[in-house]
Amino acid sequence: MLARDIMQTEFDTLSPGDTIAAAVRHFKPVDGANRRRVFGLMVTDEDDHLAGMLSMYDILLFIQPKHAPIWGEMEDVDPSELYDRISGSG
C-alpha cells in the first residue's frame, strides 16, 4: 500500500495572515463525509504553494500557560472549552 492509496486529496487551507481563532474553527468540526477530525492544516501562500503546516498541538503549545510545564497535570481542563475560548464562540 502506498501513501496515495490512503491520503486525503481535499482539505482546508489557511493563509499566513489568518488568525489563530480562524484556524481553531477549522479544527473543531468533524468532516461529515469521512467522519474524521482535522488535526493539521496546510498554510498556503497567494500562489497556493505550501508555506507551512499548523496543528492543534502547535496552537496548544503557543497558548499553554507558562506555569503548566506538563500537560498531564491539566486534567481539569476540558479541551472543547479551549476550542470555544480560542475561537471566540464560548
HELIX and SHEET records of a PDB file:
HELIX    1   1 ALA A    3  ILE A    6  1                                   4    
HELIX    2   2 ILE A   20  PHE A   27  1                                   8    
HELIX    3   3 MET A   56  ILE A   63  1                                   8    
HELIX    4   4 TRP A   71  GLU A   73  5                                   3    
HELIX    5   5 PRO A   79  SER A   87  1                                   9    
SHEET    1   A 3 THR A  13  LEU A  14  0                                        
SHEET    2   A 3 GLY A  40  THR A  44  1                                        
SHEET    3   A 3 LEU A  50  SER A  55 -1                                        
SHEET    1   B 2 VAL A  30  ASP A  31  0                                        
SHEET    2   B 2 ARG A  36  ARG A  37 -1                                        
END                                                                             
